Amino acid sequence: MLHPTDDTATSPDQPLAGGALAGRAAVEAPRPSPGKVLVRYLDLVVLALALPLFLAAGFPMLGYATAAGAWLIQRGAQALMARRAMAATDVRGKLGWTASSMLARGWFVALVVLLVGLRANDAGLAAAVLVVVLFTVYFALELALRPFEQLEARR
């Protein structure tokens, strides 16, 4: 196959500039199964399932909104920082992005819950309990899935 800017032929699986693959290799990248995606984002499923529980039990919706907002923001920050850590070229850079992300995200969620708790005790308590549940689910799955991800990365 000819590259549009030069006359050299490339095979469908030959790397192009920037590390991209030409042809079928780029299209046939393995996609995670729906089960893996569900497990990877189980904390978000728990967050969604907590909404009807909060409504039915009469828990403060400010607590749910606080926990949900803080959790979603920190998960977005985690994804962004993970990409930056993967793009770092040295170990110190990778560790720096990872460690600073963990500390900043934890402090962010804690401060948001604290501030809401100072305004409305019951909402702060509800938010804190929900965040602890979400963190427990997230952390347990991270620990459980890490060995499998390392095996896949070696292949």
Phi, psi and omega per residue, in radians:
M1 nan 2.371 -3.100
L2 -1.613 2.377 3.060
H3 -1.341 2.443 -3.050
P4 -1.067 -0.447 -3.072
T5 -1.688 -0.175 3.076
D6 -2.557 3.036 -3.042
D7 -1.689 0.193 -3.118
T8 -1.482 2.479 3.139
A9 -1.494 2.501 3.063
T10 -2.183 2.525 3.057
S11 -1.398 2.813 -3.125
P12 -1.039 -0.424 -3.092
D13 -1.877 0.180 -3.126
Q14 -1.404 2.375 3.132
P15 -1.136 2.470 3.044
L16 -1.773 -3.122 3.091
A17 -1.027 2.434 3.128
G18 1.473 0.059 3.072
G19 1.532 -0.007 3.134
A20 -1.303 2.686 3.097
L21 -1.773 2.485 3.065
A22 -1.462 2.727 2.968
G23 1.165 -2.492 -2.944
R24 -1.183 -0.443 -3.110
A25 -1.132 -0.631 3.124
A26 -1.248 -0.607 -3.121
V27 -1.361 -0.588 -3.044
E28 -1.644 0.418 3.091
A29 -1.069 2.387 -3.085
P30 -1.110 2.339 3.098
R31 -1.789 2.453 3.104
P32 -1.160 2.561 3.128
S33 -1.210 2.745 3.108
P34 -1.003 -0.576 3.102
G35 -1.135 -0.709 3.112
K36 -1.156 -0.691 3.123
V37 -1.133 -0.751 3.121
L38 -1.067 -0.777 -3.139
V39 -1.165 -0.708 -3.115
R40 -1.086 -0.577 -3.094
Y41 -1.986 0.520 -3.114
L42 -1.088 -0.553 3.085
D43 -1.077 -0.605 3.103
L44 -1.279 -0.553 3.042
V45 -1.147 -0.763 3.096
V46 -1.073 -0.703 3.101
L47 -1.057 -0.777 3.116
A48 -1.144 -0.690 3.133
L49 -1.240 -0.364 3.123
A50 -1.262 -0.441 -3.120
L51 -1.040 -0.913 3.105
P52 -1.080 -0.570 3.100
L53 -1.130 -0.786 3.096
F54 -1.065 -0.745 3.140
L55 -1.149 -0.814 -3.089
A56 -1.191 -0.657 -3.075
A57 -1.499 -0.148 -3.135
G58 1.315 0.391 3.079
F59 -1.209 2.718 -3.110
P60 -1.125 2.211 3.135
M61 -1.213 -0.438 3.040
L62 -1.073 -0.650 3.089
G63 -1.129 -0.761 3.116
Y64 -1.127 -0.819 -3.109
A65 -1.082 -0.679 3.117
T66 -1.119 -0.893 -3.118
A67 -1.109 -0.769 -3.114
A68 -1.112 -0.826 -3.128
G69 -1.091 -0.830 -3.136
A70 -1.110 -0.719 -3.109
W71 -1.159 -0.758 -3.136
L72 -1.163 -0.677 3.100
I73 -1.129 -0.778 -3.132
Q74 -1.198 -0.565 3.077
R75 -1.190 -0.675 3.059
G76 -1.108 -0.747 3.097
A77 -1.108 -0.668 3.128
Q78 -1.094 -0.742 3.126
A79 -1.133 -0.738 3.122
L80 -1.119 -0.803 -3.125
M81 -1.195 -0.574 3.094
A82 -1.133 -0.697 3.089
R83 -1.111 -0.723 3.130
R84 -1.169 -0.668 3.110
A85 -1.130 -0.713 3.127
M86 -1.164 -0.519 -3.134
A87 -1.406 -0.273 3.135
A88 -1.119 2.473 -3.063
T89 -1.592 -0.273 -3.139
D90 -2.157 2.829 -3.089
V91 -1.110 -0.701 3.139
R92 -1.061 -0.684 3.113
G93 -1.143 -0.777 3.114
K94 -1.070 -0.835 3.131
L95 -1.128 -0.678 3.139
G96 -1.088 -0.834 3.112
W97 -1.110 -0.742 -3.101
T98 -1.160 -0.862 -3.093
A99 -1.166 -0.787 -3.135
S100 -1.140 -0.605 3.094
S101 -1.120 -0.790 3.140
M102 -1.057 -0.833 -3.121
L103 -1.135 -0.812 -3.097
A104 -1.127 -0.741 -3.129
R105 -1.147 -0.715 3.113
G106 -1.108 -0.801 3.112
W107 -1.119 -0.700 3.135
F108 -1.032 -0.899 -3.122
V109 -1.095 -0.765 -3.133
A110 -1.075 -0.758 -3.130
L111 -1.181 -0.682 3.107
V112 -1.093 -0.819 3.133
V113 -1.113 -0.722 3.119
L114 -1.072 -0.821 -3.125
L115 -1.080 -0.715 3.101
V116 -1.199 -0.675 3.111
G117 -1.111 -0.573 3.082
L118 -1.202 -0.521 3.139
R119 -1.423 -0.764 -3.103
A120 -2.498 1.864 -3.054
N121 -0.976 -0.816 -3.088
D122 -1.149 -0.639 3.101
A123 -1.190 -0.699 3.111
G124 -1.118 -0.709 3.111
L125 -1.136 -0.787 3.126
A126 -1.072 -0.743 3.125
A127 -1.120 -0.754 -3.130
A128 -1.101 -0.756 3.138
V129 -1.120 -0.769 3.140
L130 -1.116 -0.727 3.129
V131 -1.115 -0.693 3.113
V132 -1.108 -0.728 3.102
V133 -1.106 -0.813 -3.139
L134 -1.090 -0.756 3.127
F135 -1.105 -0.716 -3.134
T136 -1.072 -0.783 3.117
V137 -1.102 -0.846 -3.111
Y138 -1.061 -0.861 -3.066
F139 -1.167 -0.735 3.131
A140 -1.081 -0.714 3.124
L141 -1.226 -0.639 3.067
E142 -1.033 -0.796 3.132
L143 -1.149 -0.705 -3.092
A144 -1.255 -0.617 -3.056
L145 -1.540 -0.330 -3.079
R146 -0.943 -0.827 3.140
P147 -1.055 -0.625 -3.140
F148 -1.235 -0.655 3.101
E149 -1.161 -0.645 3.106
Q150 -1.175 -0.648 3.073
L151 -1.122 -0.744 3.127
E152 -1.153 -0.623 -3.128
A153 -1.180 -0.502 -3.139
R154 -1.340 -0.357 -3.102
R155 -1.287 nan nan
